[in-house]
Amino acid sequence: MRAAYILRRLLYSAAAFGISVTIAFALLHFMPGDYITQYLEQIYVIAPPEIVRAYNRVYGLDRPLIEQYFSYFLGVLQGDWGYSLSYSRPVLAVIGEKLVWTLVIILPATVLAIIVGIVVGAYSGWKRGSKIDLALLNGMIFLRAIPSYWLALMILLIFAYYLGLFPLGGYVGLSALDTGIDPLDVMNHAALPIFTLFLFSVTGTYYLMRNSMLMTAGEDYIVTARAKGLDELTILRKHALRNAMLPMVTSIALECAGMITGSIFVETIFSWPGLGMLTFEALKVRDIPLLQGILLIDTLLVIVANIAADLIYPLVDPRVEVGDGART
Amino acid sequence: MTTEEPLLEVRGLTVGFPTVDGLVKAANTVDLEIRPGETLALLGETGSGKTVLGMAILRLLQPNTRIEGEILYRGRNLLSLSEGEMQKIRGREIAVVLQNTGTSLNPVLRVGDQIAEAVTLHRGLRGGDAEAAAVTLLDRVRIFDPARMAREYPHRFSGGMRERALIALALACEPSFLIADEPTRGLDAVTKREILDLFSEINPGRSVLFITHDIEAAATLAVRVAVMYAGEIVEIGPVDAVLSSPVHPYTRGLLASLPERGMRPIPGSSPSLITLPPGCRFSPRCTRAVGRCKKEHPELVEVGPDHDARCMYYD
């Protein structure tokens, strides 16, 4: 039954999340050094022992490990993801605020990269060995080979500094101080980060799609379609594209999750106040509770992307029938 | 030879596939004609060039294939037609039932829709009319409950049913010429029998090139039979003459290898299609080969009424 299948997927996902929570907890406790001491070193030359004790008590570090684990686990489930040392605010609140800004650049970049990667990759694979295929393939290999941080810097240098087409960084102009946040102004600031993220992501989708199309183009049912008298474009559109896209569903889902990681340096370079920059800042000051929270939210996004892929797959491939009562 | 104008005439067809190891000569100066309404069986073992010949007629081989010669269909050379003109012939005038039934239907499209697509393309029927035509076609190839099966995806079809669906697809536009590539391959004896019956039932008046390695199937359906070996036709003639009094040592060997005729396999294996033997291609395996067979390449010569063979002994 479909409901049973979905329920089972959700159960597996919940288990996966539970494991990530455990790992996040373990990382914190098995990492060398004590983050409270390190944090206090930034404030005091020598931290007074009573202050250290007070911090340990507030963060629950004086309790037995097993108790800490269960209270952390329970806390995560109840929405208490800890308290950020550097922001002096609950981790979840900080993350939630930054996640919105990350989505502002990640969503358009991902959608664009998927569409362009699939269309160009499909065409390239269909026209395998042709001049246009080789030109596209080499262009994509070149793009992939460029170190991404360097590419981001060059884009910033050329389009923002020399050409002055876009702002150098940030997410709003100074005018926002007077007039509030203007969506157009935000999009103007977001253009370069989106473009950069798109360039990172599009090559992967292109490769996968081209490869998948190479396989599909050699299938017998493509010969059948040709033997019917269909023209090449119809064969590509009606017969090849959908089959070639089947393996893409899963990889696209993972690619979306990968974008979160990709956003770290893009946001850092473009001073975009999202989750990526937050990660970078948390790393710099060793805000461990915040890093834990970011790890968890990343895991959660990967899990959600996977569930989405699992649910979408049976819709595009009739051979995949979910559960035992799928036959109608 | 009959004087009737052939429907399809293959002249000097040579097909080569460039590979890293050299040119694979899959078909060599093949001459063949298919007369209106007749079924010609093309017999030969795997790799003899049967499928290549069939695919070359519809120009369905890979783009880098080297093709020489002429394929005349109703007087027009198919090899010199534009791709657009060729698309009007495929499926409408000449249809094919591909081998590998398991993979020849698109797994993500409903079987009925795949058939309706051809109906729409060549017969101009749209929507519900095309679907109805697809159901009729499935019914014609004896698919049980065709209206329901038309809405199913190929993975719900058994091997025999897929074969039938592919035949229905090929018949969608009543082609004058049908190429059937190993339609009985991989089927159990009962299903094979049914498919052969279906073939004799659906094809009155239609010219058929029946590609097979199954001598029994050829004997059941064909009027004439052509035997291919290493890319060449080595014997061609009326089915009775070729199967009851074969001339070429290879044809004799094939018949002798049948279970009911002693099951004596031909010693050795087919030559590499990249480096072919200089003389008769069968000479390395032939028990009757003499010195001349190893040096000179024999031509097809007439050995009986409408019966030709490629052997030195008849030169």
Interface residues (C-beta under 8 A of the other chain):
Chain A: G129 E219 D220 Y221 V223 T224 A225 R226 A227 K228 G229 L230 D231 E232 K238 H239 R242 N243 L246 V316 D317 P318 R319
Chain B: M55 L58 L60 N64 E83 G84 Q87 K88 I89 R90 G91 R92 A95 V96 L98 N100 T103 S104 L105 N106 P107 V108 L109 Q114 E117 A118 L121 H122 Y153 H155 L166 L169 A172
